[in-house]
Amino acid sequence: MGVLVMKLILVLCSLSNAEFIISFSMQDLSRPLITGLKGNESDRQALLAIKAQIQHDPNRVTSSWNESLHFCLWHGVTCSRRHLQRVAKLQLRSLALGGSISPHMGNLSFLRELVLENNSFTHQIPPQIGHLHRLQVLLLNNNSFIGTIPPNISNCLKLITLNLGRNNLVGQIPPQLGSLSKLELKFNNLTREIPLSLGNLSSLEFFSIGDNNLEGSIPNSLCQLKKITVFSLTTNRLSGIIPPCIYNLSNIVVFELSANQIQGSLPLNLGISAFPNLQFFSVFINQFTGAIPWSISNATNLVLFQCPSNKLTGHVPNLRNLHNLVTLHLADNYLGSGKHGDLSFVSELINATELRHLQFDTNNFGGTLPTSISNLSTNLQILAIGRNQIHGSIPAGLGNLINLQVLFMGGNSFTGSIPTDIGKLSRLVKLFLNNNELSESIPSSLGNLTWLVLLQLQENNLEGSIPSSLGKYNWLLELGLSGNNLNGTIPPQVFGLSSLSTVLNLGRNQFTGSLPMEIGKLTNLGGLDVSNNLLSGELPSSLGSCQSLEVLLLQGNFFLGPIPSSMKELRGIRDLDLSRNNFSGDIPQFLENLKLEYLNLSFNQFWGVVPTGGVFKNASATSVAGNARLCGGMTSLRLPLCKPNKSKGEGLSRRMKLMISLVSGFSLLGLVVMLSLFLLGTKRKETNLSTLGNSILQVSYATLLRATDGFSSANLIGVGAFGSVYKGILTDDRVVVAVKVLNMLHRGASKSFMAECEVLRNIRLRNLVKILTACSSIDFGGNDFKALVCEFMDNGSLEEWLHPSTGTREVIEAPKILSLIQRLDIAIDVASALDYLHNHCETPIVHCDLKPSNILLDSDLTGHVSDFGLSRFLSEPTRSVSGNQSSSIGLRGSVGYAAPEYGMGSEVSTYGDVYSFGILLLEMFTGKRSTDQMFSDNLNLHNYVKTALPELVYDILESLVLQEGTTSVAEANMHNQFSVRARKIEECLTLILGIGIACSVESPTNRKNIGDVASELQSIRRNLLG
């Protein structure tokens, strides 16, 4: 018996050794044994079918998938040791593969791991994946899969890890998902509610379904996930409150609910009994109220705590025990009382030796900044405390924060000088000290910040000259020094900053001297503003080297001499303002060839013939007023005719003079007769207004009746309190027009109508709706009839694009969606129109009713301001307007857009238009109407948006960012991995909304100048497209 047992053992050992040899041989390409095996044919055929569906293989990964090798040796294929020649793993991650997944994938019945992440696979995930009953790991993340998640994936009962993130999947999350320990579905377009059944995944440890479009509340069933450590639902549309039982999940380390609509308050025991192991807590952009729990004082494991863009109030708790804290982000709330003591928590953070990000900007913090801020961790990279109520001086010692990259202190009330030791921050990239009350001179030590890309010192009380040390910057893209009391000459070193590419703004100071030749080194600069200084002399010829310039503002100085011929090289220039200087000579012909959209040469000493080509064709985009010796040009400029040069012998003969006299006499007689007939004709009350002298059409009531098919309701475009608008076609010329018929029941309409026509006669601008003619007559019933005939706008009003209806018509037509750049272009169009009305008309004109329905869009989606005065000239103003205030109206705008001072009886002014523009701008980029029901009591659109600046703007702008196809800003913030495009969009959106807020502040005199607004928006556009 013993011998028999021994023989059995020897046989088993032999078999075991044979299996080991075969297993070992499969890993060795040089062994001939394996090449003789045909292997499992079904797996080989499945792999070949999978290869056939791979249409893009730049690295020739599947070139080894051929008959010369056994399929177990193919790249990415691993066969099972237990089940010989059966594929157990298929791993093809990060190989730039493209194509689709073959349904034959379901034939690899022994597959345990399928890893195709970080490729470019498209089409739907085949449902045959559900046949893989042994599958444990499925990683298809970061591809371009579409369609729904296959429901039968629930058949993969052994599935442990499922990652389908960063695709284009739609539909709902399948209710059954095996026995997962890791589930990641972020960055898709999944919708509907979170399935209650996910609470049954008792082994789940990692749960990330953020950046989708999930709705509803957080289900209570998720409280059953006792093993959960990572809980991330960020950037969805979830609402309601956090179920209290969620806080009992004691293993949670990461809790992310940012960018939803969650309400309620934070638990009083947060970080202690609620999430006792908490390290990362992020709930920014929600609707949390109440105070930050004092319990976090003992949450010693905290690494990241961020809750910006909520409605939190009160004081910040004691933070001295948070030794591990890396990020503290509290911006955009209502924290603080505006009084001394608000910032005591700053001193307590000196124990956080790993602190890198400290942001509490845009709150109500008051008092002075503690000097202990200079003792914070030397690892600090971002310090953002702007837009609060902090006063006093900036503490010395900030130079100790040697790793600081962003210092944002703008928008406070800091006084005193700029500390010289800021110049020790050698790694600083962005410095914001703008909009404070800083005085004295700019310290030369700022020149040591050689890594700066952005320096903002504008809107302070800085004095003295610009230190030449600022010429050391090698990477500076934007320099803002406007709105100070700086004087002296501008150092040539500043104009030698060849890295400047967005804006160099030196306007509204007291600089003297001339522009140096070094200005020619600004070859990459997009916008240069030296307006409203005391500069003089001739423009240097080197200015022509600035070939990237799109905006050049030189107005309000003492420049003299001719426009240099070298400026013909400014091929990209769009806005050129040379007004209010002492330039002289002929207007150069080369200006016709530039791509100018706006040219202001007014109030100089130019003489001679005004060109008629290029920008000069558009009288609304050109201003030459205040140059007494100019002649010719387009007739709309109303300049005198140029006198021909008379050569010798060209004098008129006596006979010719006699003939001219006779002709003149008869002409005068005829003119008298025609004038008499005209005066008699006025009794019939039918006239085509001569006040619109340049009209291309002259129409009567009968013509307009035919054009609109009897003012048919089918042609009715819109109805307002002051009239109706019809689409019409003038039969003679087949010209499509918009006919605005006034409601003559308003008293004084006729007189105001004539006065408004006189205003319309004098304004011409591309961004104002052109009035073709007007008709003042009687209808066939003997009633007064007055109408304005305007150019027709194919794309209707901005209102229809911002808030499209969901009627049948919109279902048939293409959806009305404006991209980010289209919205910005329209905003620039409107700002340019207001700038013209306020600052470039002989008498300033106040629109008084700026709103989306009064912005019309042509076929190119160019914005045109309409109805400037239509709803305003129907009644006389109750008071006169002085200064820069001008209006022909008594009523003062529409609810939600009218300036608050109008409600208190103030006179109309250009400030009121700026307020309306600010509200319009905020509405354009948030999609929220100013009259939304959510705005009541003290909450309005201005205050609502103000809470989302300056960094975390993407909640209200999520749809715009998605149109751009960029990575979510939320994830970029979370992982500190900004893409260049995402960062640029976020910065531009922040600036745009900042302009909207600055335009719509309550105090009229604190609102921005509309000319500056137009320039800033142009600069933002260049940065966005650059």
Residue pairs with C-beta under 8 A, 6 or more apart in sequence:
21 33
22 33
22 84
23 81
23 84
25 31
25 33
25 34
26 34
26 70
26 72
26 73
26 79
28 34
29 69
29 73
34 70
34 72
34 73
35 70
37 70
37 85
39 70
39 71
39 72
39 85
40 85
40 86
42 107
43 71
43 85
43 86
43 87
43 107
43 108
43 110
44 71
45 104
45 107
46 87
46 102
46 104
46 105
46 107
46 108
47 65
47 71
47 74
47 77
47 87
47 108
48 65
49 102
49 104
50 90
50 101
50 102
50 104
50 105
51 62
51 65
52 102
53 99
53 100
53 101
53 102
54 62
54 97
54 98
54 99
55 98
55 99
56 96
56 97
56 98
56 99
56 120
57 63
57 95
57 96
57 97
57 98
58 96
59 95
59 96
61 75
61 76
61 92
61 95
61 97
62 74
62 75
64 73
64 74
64 75
65 71
65 74
65 75
70 85
71 77
71 79
71 87
72 78
72 79
72 85
72 87
75 92
76 90
76 91
76 92
77 87
77 89
77 90
78 87
78 88
78 89
78 90
78 91
79 85
79 86
79 87
79 88
80 86
80 87
80 88
80 110
83 110
86 109
86 110
87 108
87 110
87 111
88 110
88 111
88 112
88 113
89 111
89 112
89 113
89 115
90 108
90 111
90 113
90 114
90 115
90 116
91 113
91 115
92 115
92 116
92 119
93 115
93 116
93 117
93 118
93 119
93 139
94 117
94 118
94 119
95 119
96 119
96 120
97 116
97 119
97 120
97 121
98 119
98 120
98 121
98 122
99 121
99 122
100 121
100 122
100 123
100 124
101 116
101 121
101 123
101 125
101 126
101 129
102 126
103 126
103 127
103 128
104 128
105 111
105 114
105 126
105 128
105 129
105 132
106 126
106 128
106 129
106 130
106 131
106 132
107 128
107 131
108 132
109 131
109 132
109 133
109 134
110 134
111 132
111 134
111 135
112 134
112 135
112 136
112 137
113 135
113 136
113 137
114 129
114 132
114 135
114 137
114 138
114 139
114 140
115 137
115 139
116 139
116 140
116 143
117 139
117 140
117 141
117 142
117 143
117 163
118 141
118 142
118 143
119 142
119 143
120 143
120 144
121 140
121 143
121 144
121 145
122 143
122 144
122 145
122 146
123 145
123 146
123 147
124 145
124 146
124 147
124 148
125 140
125 145
125 147
125 149
125 150
125 164
125 169
126 150
127 150
127 151
127 152
129 135
129 138
129 150
129 152
129 153
129 156
130 150
130 152
130 153
130 154
130 155
130 156
131 155
132 156
133 155
133 156
133 157
133 158
134 158
135 156
135 158
135 159
136 158
136 159
136 160
136 161
137 159
137 160
137 161
138 153
138 156
138 159
138 161
138 162
138 163
138 164
139 161
139 163
140 163
140 164
140 167
141 163
141 164
141 165
141 166
141 167
141 184
142 165
142 166
142 167
143 166
143 167
144 167
144 168
145 164
145 167
145 168
145 169
146 167
146 168
146 169
146 170
147 169
147 170
147 171
148 169
148 170
148 171
148 172
149 164
149 169
149 171
149 173
149 174
149 185
149 190
150 174
151 174
153 159
153 162
153 174
153 177
153 178
154 174
154 175
154 176
154 177
154 178
156 178
157 178
157 179
158 178
158 179
159 177
159 178
159 179
159 180
160 178
160 179
160 180
160 181
160 182
160 203
161 180
161 181
161 182
162 177
162 178
162 180
162 182
162 183
162 184
162 185
163 182
163 184
164 184
164 185
164 188
165 184
165 185
165 186
165 187
165 188
165 208
166 186
166 187
166 188
167 187
167 188
168 188
168 189
169 185
169 188
169 189
169 190
170 188
170 189
170 190
170 191
171 190
171 191
171 192
172 190
172 191
172 192
172 193
172 195
173 185
173 190
173 192
173 194
173 195
173 198
173 209
173 214
174 195
175 195
175 197
175 198
176 197
177 183
177 198
177 201
179 201
179 203
180 201
180 203
180 204
181 203
181 204
181 205
181 206
181 227
182 204
182 205
182 206
183 198
183 201
183 204
183 206
183 207
183 208
183 209
184 206
184 208
184 209
185 208
185 209
185 212
186 208
186 209
186 210
186 211
186 212
186 232
186 971
187 210
187 211
187 212
187 968
187 971
188 211
188 212
189 212
189 213
190 209
190 212
190 213
190 214
191 212
191 213
191 214
191 215
192 214
192 215
192 216
193 214
193 215
193 216
193 217
193 219
194 209
194 214
194 216
194 218
194 219
194 222
194 233
194 238
195 219
196 219
196 221
197 221
198 204
198 207
198 219
198 221
198 222
199 219
199 220
199 221
199 222
199 223
199 224
199 225
200 221
200 224
201 225
202 224
202 225
202 226
202 227
203 227
204 225
204 227
204 228
205 227
205 228
205 229
205 230
205 251
206 228
206 229
206 230
207 222
207 225
207 228
207 230
207 231
207 232
208 230
208 232
209 232
209 233
209 236
210 232
210 233
210 234
210 235
210 236
210 256
210 970
210 971
211 234
211 235
211 236
211 968
211 970
211 971
212 235
212 236
213 236
213 237
214 233
214 236
214 237
214 238
215 236
215 237
215 238
215 239
216 238
216 239
216 240
217 238
217 239
217 240
217 241
218 233
218 238
218 240
218 242
218 243
218 246
218 262
219 243
220 243
220 245
222 243
222 246
223 243
223 245
223 246
223 248
223 249
225 231
225 249
226 249
226 251
227 251
228 249
228 251
228 252
229 251
229 252
229 253
229 254
230 252
230 253
230 254
231 246
231 249
231 252
231 254
231 255
231 256
232 254
232 255
232 256
233 256
233 257
233 260
234 256
234 257
234 258
234 259
234 260
234 282
234 970
234 971
234 974
235 258
235 259
235 260
235 958
235 968
235 970
235 971
236 259
236 260
237 260
237 261
238 257
238 260
238 261
238 262
239 260
239 261
239 262
239 263
240 262
240 263
241 262
241 263
241 264
242 257
242 262
242 264
244 267
247 267
247 269
247 270
247 273
247 274
247 275
248 274
249 275
250 275
250 276
250 277
251 277
252 275
252 277
252 278
253 277
253 278
253 279
253 280
254 279
254 280
255 275
255 278
255 280
255 281
255 282
255 283
256 280
256 282
256 283
256 974
257 282
257 283
257 286
258 282
258 283
258 284
258 285
258 286
258 306
258 970
258 974
259 284
259 285
259 286
259 954
259 955
259 958
259 970
260 285
260 286
261 286
261 287
262 283
262 286
262 287
262 288
263 286
263 287
263 288
263 289
264 288
264 289
265 288
265 289
265 290
265 291
266 283
266 288
266 290
266 292
266 293
266 307
267 274
267 293
267 295
268 293
268 294
268 295
269 293
269 295
270 278
270 281
270 293
270 295
270 296
270 299
271 278
271 281
271 293
271 295
271 296
271 298
271 299
271 301
271 302
272 295
272 298
272 299
274 295
275 281
277 301
278 299
278 301
278 302
279 301
279 302
279 303
279 304
279 324
280 303
280 304
281 302
281 304
281 305
281 306
281 307
282 304
282 306
282 307
282 974
283 306
283 307
283 310
284 306
284 307
284 308
284 309
284 310
284 329
284 952
285 308
285 309
285 310
285 948
285 952
285 954
285 955
286 309
286 310
287 310
287 311
288 307
288 310
288 311
288 312
289 310
289 311
289 312
289 313
290 312
290 313
290 314
291 312
291 313
291 314
291 315
292 307
292 312
292 314
292 316
292 317
292 330
292 335
293 317
294 317
294 318
295 317
296 302
296 305
296 317
296 319
296 322
297 317
297 318
297 319
297 320
297 321
297 322
298 321
299 322
300 321
300 322
300 323
300 324
301 324
302 322
302 324
302 325
303 324
303 325
303 326
303 327
304 325
304 326
304 327
305 322
305 325
305 327
305 328
305 329
306 327
306 328
306 329
306 330
307 329
307 330
307 333
308 329
308 330
308 331
308 332
308 333
308 359
308 951
308 952
309 331
309 332
309 333
309 947
309 948
309 952
309 955
310 332
310 333
311 333
311 334
311 947
312 330
312 333
312 334
312 335
313 333
313 334
313 335
314 335
315 335
315 336
315 337
315 342
315 345
316 330
316 335
316 345
316 360
317 345
318 345
318 348
319 325
319 328
319 345
319 348
319 349
319 352
320 348
320 349
320 351
321 351
322 349
322 351
322 352
323 351
323 352
323 353
324 352
324 354
325 349
325 352
325 354
325 355
326 352
326 354
326 355
326 356
326 357
327 355
327 356
327 357
328 349
328 352
328 355
328 357
328 358
328 359
328 360
329 357
329 359
329 360
330 359
330 360
330 363
331 359
331 360
331 361
331 362
331 363
331 384
331 950
331 951
331 952
332 361
332 362
332 363
332 947
332 948
332 949
332 952
333 362
333 363
333 947
334 363
334 364
335 342
335 360
335 363
335 364
335 365
336 342
336 343
336 363
336 364
336 365
336 366
336 388
336 389
337 364
337 366
338 364
338 365
338 366
338 389
339 366
339 367
340 366
340 367
340 368
341 367
342 364
342 365
342 366
342 367
343 365
343 367
343 368
343 369
343 370
343 390
344 370
346 369
346 370
346 372
346 373
346 376
347 370
347 372
347 373
349 355
349 358
349 376
349 377
350 372
350 375
350 376
350 377
352 376
352 377
353 377
353 379
354 377
354 379
355 376
355 377
355 379
355 380
356 377
356 379
356 380
356 381
356 382
357 380
357 381
357 382
358 376
358 380
358 382
358 383
358 384
359 382
359 383
359 384
359 385
359 951
360 384
360 385
360 388
361 384
361 385
361 386
361 387
361 388
361 408
361 411
361 950
362 386
362 387
362 388
362 946
362 947
362 949
362 950
363 387
363 388
364 388
364 389
365 385
365 388
365 389
365 390
366 388
366 389
366 390
366 391
367 390
367 391
367 392
368 390
368 391
368 392
368 393
369 385
369 390
369 392
369 394
369 395
370 395
371 395
371 396
371 397
373 383
373 395
373 397
373 398
374 395
374 396
374 397
374 398
374 399
374 400
374 401
375 397
375 400
376 383
376 401
378 400
378 401
378 402
378 403
379 403
380 401
380 403
380 404
381 403
381 404
381 405
381 406
382 404
382 405
382 406
382 408
383 401
383 404
383 406
383 407
383 408
384 406
384 408
384 950
384 951
385 408
385 409
385 412
386 408
386 409
386 410
386 411
386 412
386 432
386 950
387 410
387 411
387 412
387 949
387 950
388 411
388 412
389 412
389 413
390 412
390 413
390 414
391 412
391 413
391 414
391 415
392 414
392 415
392 416
393 414
393 415
393 416
393 417
394 409
394 414
394 416
394 418
394 419
394 433
394 438
395 419
396 419
396 421
397 419
397 421
398 404
398 407
398 419
398 421
398 422
398 425
399 419
399 421
399 422
399 423
399 424
399 425
400 421
400 424
401 425
402 424
402 425
402 426
402 427
403 427
404 425
404 427
404 428
405 427
405 428
405 429
405 430
406 428
406 429
406 430
407 422
407 425
407 428
407 430
407 431
407 432
408 430
408 432
408 950
409 432
409 433
409 436
410 432
410 433
410 434
410 435
410 436
410 456
411 434
411 435
411 436
412 435
412 436
413 436
413 437
414 433
414 436
414 437
414 438
415 436
415 437
415 438
415 439
416 438
416 439
416 440
417 438
417 439
417 440
417 441
417 443
418 433
418 438
418 440
418 442
418 443
418 446
418 457
418 462
419 443
420 443
420 445
421 445
422 428
422 431
422 443
422 445
422 446
422 449
423 443
423 444
423 445
423 446
423 447
423 448
423 449
424 445
424 448
425 449
426 448
426 449
426 450
426 451
427 451
428 449
428 451
428 452
429 451
429 452
429 453
429 454
430 452
430 453
430 454
431 446
431 449
431 452
431 454
431 455
431 456
432 454
432 456
433 456
433 457
433 460
434 456
434 457
434 458
434 459
434 460
434 480
435 458
435 459
435 460
436 459
436 460
437 460
437 461
438 457
438 460
438 461
438 462
439 460
439 461
439 462
439 463
440 462
440 463
440 464
441 462
441 463
441 464
441 465
441 467
442 457
442 462
442 464
442 466
442 467
442 470
442 481
442 486
443 467
444 467
444 468
444 469
445 469
446 455
446 467
446 469
446 470
447 467
447 468
447 469
447 470
447 471
447 472
447 473
448 469
448 472
449 455
449 473
450 472
450 473
450 474
450 475
451 475
452 473
452 475
452 476
453 475
453 476
453 477
453 478
454 476
454 477
454 478
455 470
455 473
455 476
455 478
455 479
455 480
456 478
456 480
457 480
457 481
457 484
458 480
458 481
458 482
458 483
458 484
458 505
459 482
459 483
459 484
460 483
460 484
461 484
461 485
462 481
462 484
462 485
462 486
463 484
463 485
463 486
463 487
464 486
464 487
464 488
465 486
465 487
465 488
465 489
465 491
466 481
466 486
466 488
466 490
466 491
466 494
467 491
468 491
468 493
468 494
469 493
470 479
470 491
470 493
470 494
470 497
471 491
471 492
471 493
471 494
471 496
471 497
472 493
473 497
473 499
474 499
475 499
476 497
476 499
476 500
477 499
477 500
477 501
477 502
478 500
478 501
478 502
478 503
478 504
479 494
479 497
479 500
479 503
479 504
479 505
480 503
480 505
481 505
481 506
481 509
482 505
482 506
482 507
482 508
482 509
482 529
483 507
483 508
483 509
484 508
484 509
485 509
485 510
486 506
486 509
486 510
486 511
487 509
487 510
487 511
487 512
488 511
488 512
488 513
489 511
489 512
489 513
490 506
490 511
490 513
490 515
490 516
490 530
492 516
492 517
492 518
493 518
494 504
495 515
495 516
495 518
495 519
495 521
495 522
496 518
496 521
497 504
497 521
497 522
498 521
498 522
498 523
498 524
499 524
500 522
500 524
500 525
501 524
501 525
501 526
501 548
501 1026
502 525
502 526
502 527
502 1019
502 1022
502 1023
502 1026
503 525
503 526
503 527
503 528
503 529
503 1019
504 522
504 525
504 527
504 528
504 529
505 527
505 529
506 529
506 530
506 533
507 529
507 530
507 531
507 532
507 533
507 553
508 531
508 532
508 533
509 532
509 533
510 533
510 534
511 530
511 533
511 534
511 535
512 533
512 534
512 535
512 536
513 535
513 536
513 537
514 535
514 536
514 537
514 538
514 540
515 530
515 535
515 537
515 539
515 540
515 543
516 540
517 540
517 541
517 542
518 542
519 540
519 542
519 543
519 546
520 540
520 542
520 543
520 544
520 545
520 546
521 545
522 528
522 545
522 546
522 549
523 545
523 546
523 547
523 548
524 548
525 546
525 548
525 549
526 548
526 549
526 550
526 551
526 1019
526 1022
526 1023
526 1026
527 549
527 550
527 551
527 552
527 553
527 1015
527 1018
527 1019
527 1022
528 546
528 549
528 551
528 552
528 553
529 551
529 553
529 1015
530 553
530 554
530 557
531 553
531 554
531 555
531 556
531 557
531 577
532 555
532 556
532 557
533 556
533 557
534 557
534 558
535 554
535 557
535 558
535 559
536 557
536 558
536 559
536 560
537 559
537 560
537 561
538 559
538 560
538 561
538 562
538 564
539 554
539 559
539 561
539 563
539 564
539 567
540 564
541 564
541 565
541 566
542 566
543 564
543 566
543 567
543 570
544 564
544 565
544 566
544 567
544 568
544 569
544 570
545 566
545 569
546 552
546 570
547 569
547 570
547 571
547 572
548 572
549 570
549 572
549 573
550 572
550 573
550 574
550 575
550 1018
550 1022
551 573
551 574
551 575
551 1015
551 1018
551 1019
552 570
552 573
552 575
552 576
552 577
553 575
553 577
553 1015
554 577
554 578
554 581
555 577
555 578
555 579
555 580
555 581
555 600
556 579
556 580
556 581
557 580
557 581
558 581
558 582
559 578
559 581
559 582
559 583
560 581
560 582
560 583
560 584
561 583
561 584
561 585
562 583
562 584
562 585
562 586
562 588
563 578
563 583
563 585
563 587
563 588
563 591
565 588
565 590
567 573
567 588
567 590
568 588
568 590
568 593
568 594
570 594
571 594
571 595
572 595
573 594
573 595
573 596
574 595
574 596
574 597
574 598
574 1018
575 596
575 597
575 598
575 1015
575 1018
576 594
576 596
576 598
576 599
576 600
577 598
577 599
577 600
578 600
578 601
578 604
579 600
579 601
579 602
579 603
579 604
579 623
579 626
580 602
580 603
580 604
581 603
581 604
582 604
582 605
583 601
583 604
583 605
583 606
584 604
584 605
584 606
584 607
585 606
585 607
585 608
586 606
586 607
586 608
586 609
587 601
587 606
587 608
587 609
587 610
587 611
587 624
587 630
589 611
591 599
591 611
591 614
591 615
591 616
592 611
592 612
592 613
592 614
592 615
592 616
593 613
593 614
594 614
594 615
596 614
596 615
596 621
597 615
597 621
597 766
598 615
598 621
598 832
599 615
599 616
599 621
599 622
599 623
600 622
600 623
600 840
601 622
601 623
601 624
601 627
602 623
602 624
602 625
602 626
602 627
602 840
603 625
603 626
603 627
604 626
604 627
605 627
605 629
606 624
606 627
606 629
606 630
607 627
607 629
607 630
608 629
608 630
608 631
608 642
609 630
609 631
609 632
609 633
609 642
610 616
610 624
610 630
610 631
610 632
610 633
610 634
610 637
610 639
611 633
612 632
612 633
612 634
615 621
615 622
616 622
616 633
616 634
617 634
618 764
618 766
619 634
619 636
619 637
619 764
620 763
620 764
620 765
620 766
620 767
620 768
620 836
621 765
621 766
622 637
623 840
624 630
624 633
624 637
624 639
625 842
630 639
631 639
631 640
631 641
631 642
631 643
632 639
632 641
632 642
633 639
635 694
636 694
636 764
652 660
681 687
685 776
685 777
685 778
685 784
686 700
686 701
686 776
686 777
686 778
687 776
687 777
688 695
688 698
688 699
688 700
688 773
688 774
688 775
688 776
689 754
689 757
689 773
689 774
689 775
689 776
691 754
691 757
691 758
691 760
691 761
691 774
692 757
692 760
692 761
692 771
692 772
692 773
692 774
693 761
694 761
695 772
695 773
696 772
696 773
697 730
697 733
697 735
697 737
697 772
697 773
697 789
698 773
699 707
699 730
699 773
699 775
699 789
700 775
700 777
701 775
701 777
701 778
701 779
701 780
701 785
703 730
703 731
703 775
704 728
704 739
704 775
704 787
704 789
705 711
705 780
706 731
707 728
707 729
707 730
707 731
707 737
707 739
708 715
708 726
708 727
708 728
708 739
709 715
711 724
711 726
711 741
712 726
715 726
715 727
715 728
716 724
716 725
716 726
717 725
717 726
717 727
717 738
717 796
718 724
718 725
718 797
718 853
719 725
720 871
721 743
721 871
722 742
722 743
722 746
722 870
722 871
722 874
723 740
723 741
723 742
723 743
723 870
724 740
724 741
724 743
725 738
725 739
725 740
725 741
726 738
726 739
726 741
727 736
727 737
727 738
727 739
727 792
728 736
728 737
728 738
728 739
728 789
729 735
729 736
729 737
730 737
735 772
736 792
737 772
737 789
737 790
737 791
737 792
738 789
738 790
738 791
738 792
738 793
739 787
739 788
739 789
739 790
740 787
740 788
740 789
740 790
740 867
740 870
741 785
741 786
741 787
742 749
742 753
742 786
742 787
742 788
742 874
743 749
744 750
744 783
744 784
744 785
744 786
746 874
746 875
747 875
748 874
748 875
748 876
749 784
749 786
749 874
750 776
750 784
750 786
752 873
752 874
752 875
752 876
752 888
753 774
753 776
753 786
753 873
754 776
755 873
755 888
756 869
756 870
756 873
756 888
757 771
757 774
757 788
759 845
759 869
759 888
760 771
760 774
760 788
760 869
762 841
762 842
763 836
763 837
763 841
763 845
764 770
765 832
765 833
765 836
766 862
766 864
767 829
767 830
767 832
767 833
767 836
767 862
767 863
767 864
767 865
768 833
768 836
768 837
768 864
768 865
768 866
768 868
769 790
769 791
769 793
769 856
769 864
769 865
769 866
770 790
770 791
771 788
771 789
771 790
772 789
772 790
772 791
773 789
774 786
774 787
774 788
774 789
775 785
775 786
775 787
775 789
776 785
776 786
777 785
777 786
778 784
778 785
779 785
788 870
790 866
793 856
793 857
793 858
793 864
793 866
794 857
794 858
794 859
795 801
795 856
795 857
795 858
795 859
795 861
796 856
796 857
797 852
797 853
797 854
797 855
797 856
797 857
798 826
798 852
798 853
798 855
798 856
798 857
798 863
798 924
799 851
799 852
799 853
799 855
800 816
801 816
801 817
801 818
801 857
802 818
802 852
802 923
802 924
802 927
803 852
803 927
803 929
804 810
804 815
804 816
810 816
817 963
818 826
818 861
819 960
819 963
819 964
820 960
820 961
820 963
820 964
820 985
820 989
820 1024
821 1021
821 1024
821 1025
822 861
823 924
823 925
823 960
824 988
824 992
824 1017
824 1020
824 1021
824 1024
825 861
825 862
825 863
825 1021
826 855
826 857
826 861
826 862
826 863
826 924
827 863
827 920
827 921
827 924
827 992
827 1017
828 1014
828 1017
828 1018
828 1021
829 862
829 863
829 864
830 850
830 855
830 863
830 865
830 917
830 920
831 917
831 1010
831 1013
831 1014
831 1017
832 1014
833 863
833 864
833 865
834 847
834 850
834 865
834 913
834 914
834 917
834 1010
834 1014
835 1010
835 1011
835 1013
835 1014
837 844
837 845
837 846
837 847
837 865
837 868
837 913
838 844
838 845
838 846
838 884
838 910
838 913
838 1010
838 1011
839 1010
839 1011
843 886
844 884
844 885
844 886
844 910
845 868
845 869
845 886
845 887
846 881
846 885
846 886
846 887
846 889
846 908
846 909
846 910
846 912
846 913
847 854
847 865
847 868
847 869
847 913
847 916
848 868
848 869
848 871
848 872
848 887
848 889
848 891
848 892
848 893
848 908
848 912
848 913
849 867
849 868
849 870
849 871
849 872
849 893
849 894
849 897
849 916
850 865
850 893
850 897
850 913
850 916
850 917
850 920
851 893
851 894
851 896
851 897
851 916
851 920
852 920
852 923
852 924
854 865
854 866
854 867
854 868
855 863
855 864
855 865
855 866
855 920
856 863
856 864
856 866
857 863
857 864
858 864
869 888
869 889
871 889
871 891
872 887
872 888
872 889
872 890
872 891
873 888
873 889
874 889
874 891
875 889
875 890
875 891
876 890
877 887
877 888
877 889
877 890
877 908
878 890
879 907
880 907
881 887
881 907
881 908
881 909
883 909
884 909
884 910
885 907
885 908
885 909
885 910
886 910
887 907
887 908
887 909
889 908
892 898
892 899
892 902
892 908
892 912
893 899
893 902
893 912
893 916
895 931
896 919
896 929
896 930
896 931
896 941
897 915
897 916
897 919
897 920
897 930
898 912
898 915
898 916
899 906
899 911
899 912
899 915
899 916
899 1004
900 915
900 1002
901 911
901 912
901 1004
902 908
902 912
906 1004
909 1004
910 1010
911 1004
911 1005
911 1007
912 1004
913 1010
914 999
914 1007
914 1008
914 1009
914 1010
914 1013
915 999
915 1000
915 1004
915 1007
917 999
917 1010
917 1013
918 942
918 995
918 996
918 997
918 998
918 999
918 1000
918 1001
918 1007
919 930
919 941
919 942
919 996
919 1000
921 992
921 993
921 995
921 996
921 999
922 928
922 930
922 941
922 942
922 945
922 993
922 996
922 997
922 1000
923 929
923 930
923 941
925 956
925 957
925 960
925 989
925 992
925 993
925 996
926 941
926 944
926 945
926 956
926 957
926 993
927 956
927 959
928 934
928 941
928 944
928 956
929 941
930 940
930 941
932 941
934 944
935 941
935 944
941 1000
942 996
942 997
942 1000
942 1001
945 956
945 993
945 996
945 997
946 997
948 955
948 956
948 993
949 990
949 993
949 994
949 997
950 990
950 994
951 973
951 986
951 990
952 969
952 973
953 969
953 986
953 989
953 990
953 993
954 961
954 968
954 969
954 970
954 986
954 989
957 989
960 989
961 968
961 969
961 982
961 985
964 981
964 985
966 979
966 981
966 982
966 985
967 979
967 982
968 982
969 982
969 985
969 986
971 977
972 978
972 979
972 982
972 983
984 1023
984 1024
985 1024
987 1023
988 1020
988 1023
988 1024
991 1016
991 1020
992 1017
992 1020
995 1008
995 1013
995 1016
995 1017
998 1007
998 1008
999 1007
999 1008
999 1013
1000 1007
1001 1007
